[in-house]
């Protein structure tokens, strides 16, 4: 039986999104990481928070000015 996961640990999130753990914590420090929740002493990121974070990153990339080459 294959169970669909509803949340991931920070290391799992980082692997899935191609970022390092240090990058995650740097994002968290400046308020740009996904929402987290604490469950039984573990810090987890729900699939909803991950989707919201990706949407916010995409929106920021659209409105951010790009540097001319």
Secondary structure, DSSP 8 states (H G I E B T S, - for coil): -----SEEEHHHHHHHHT--HHHHHHHHHTT-S---EEETTEEEEEHHHHHHHHHHHHHHHHHS-----
